[in-house]
Amino acid sequence: MKKLPVALALAAICTTSSAMAKSLDTVASFTVLADIVKQVGGDRVHVKSLVGPDGDPHSFEPTPQDSQALAKADVVFVSGLGLEGWMDRLISASEYKGQVVVASTGIATRSLEEEGKTITDPHAWNSMKNGEVYASNVMNALIKADPEDASYFRQRGAAYIERLQKLDRWAAAEFAAVPAAKRKVLTSHDAFGYFGQRYGVVFMSPVGFSTESEASATDVAGLIDQLKKEHIHSYFIENQTDPRLVKQIASATGARSGGELYPEALTKKEGPAATYEAAFRHNVTAMLAGMK
């Protein structure tokens, strides 16, 4: 019997081992969270994002295919904090009985008064410091679901969290170099509260936490007066929202377009925000350009 050279034999063993490695079927509620699962899980996970690229997680309407995906999943990831108001119905319809991981667990939340009600801000991931918590929770959930690959998930999770920490330090330093009076941004809706809290940026928007909220004429008039008073010179639209209202406000104040931001939805692979890291880097760079 002919023996294989040592290098080829080792390669064959590695290939066989890789082929036999378990692949978890996971479902994530929206693209940002799906990317975090992909980055931590690597080739040991298959990830389906319910809300697709450039999709709005607030107004998403699940399909029968989404229910089928949940029924087959090993683990389901949600952001929580009220973002996915449609998820409980979907889980019930799918009869999914597995683990539902709330990736925002452990984060100090912020809230806002809307129409006499206290609403929790669901957009925690827009602070990269919170993104580290998301990644840690995802890593621990994957380890629990597949203990045999624990070392693999720990290695990838630690490397990913280190990259997020670098982005957090970079953003903090960049904004600290801008005078506080210029650290103000007009956006479509109030999705950057955690970001602003972390990096000292003030955000103004015509509507609240949800894209389904509606701005009153009084609110819009007040915002226009505030923008003029505070000399806000640029505005940003968001890839998942209707830009007409913020453009109308900008026109009344003379503000110029600073481009597009990606607070809730990643782009397709060929877009400028195909990953959570790329979206964060793009948002920071665009805001800084508008401030300067």
C-alpha positions, 0 to 999 in steps of 0.5 A: 500500500502506497503511503501518503507524504506527511504533509498530504496526510495532515492536509487530508486529516484537516480537510476531513475534520473541517468537513465533519465540523458541525455547522449551526443553523442560526437566525438573526433578526436584522443585518447588523446582528446577523453580521456579528453572528457571522464574524464570531461564528465563522464557518461553523455557523450558517446565518439567515437575517430576517430583515434584509439589506437596507431593510427597516427592522421596525416595520418589517413584516415576516413571511411564511418562509421566515417562519420555516427558517425559524422552525429549522434553526438551532439558535435565534438571535434578537437585539431586544429592547423592543426593536423587533415588535413582530418577533414574538408572533413569528416565534409562535407561528413557527413553533420554534422551541429552541434558545432565543438569545437577546444580544443586548442583555447587560447593556445600560439602556436609555429612554425617551418620553413619547406621547406621554409614554416612556419608551426604551431606545432599542438602538444600543449597537450604535455605540461600539462599546455596546457592540462589544457586549453584543459580540460577547453575548453571541460568542457565549450563546454559540459556545452553549449551543456547540460546546465542541467548537468552544475554543474556535468561537472563543478565539474568533470572538476575542479577535472580533471584540478586539477590533471593535475596541479599536474602533471605539477608541478611534471614534472617541479620539476623533470626536474629542478633537472636534469642538463640542459646539460643532458636534451636532447632527440632523438625521431622519429619526432618533437612532443614534442616542447611544452613539451620541451618549458614548462619543459626545455628539448631539443628534436632532431628528423629526421623529422618535425611536421608531421609523413608524413614528410621525412628527407633528407640524409643531415638532417640525417647526420647533426643530427648524428653529433649533437648527437655525439657532444652533447653526447646523449646516449639514444633514444626513439621511438613513438608508432604511428610511423615507428621506423626504421629511428630513430633506424638507427640514434641511431645505428650510434651514439651508443645511447641505446633504452630508450623505447617507448613514447606516444606523439600522441596516447594512448594505448588500456586499458591494455597498459601503456598509456591508458589515457592522464594522464598515457601517460604523466606520462609514458613519463616523467618517461621514459625520466628522466630514459634516462637522468640519 
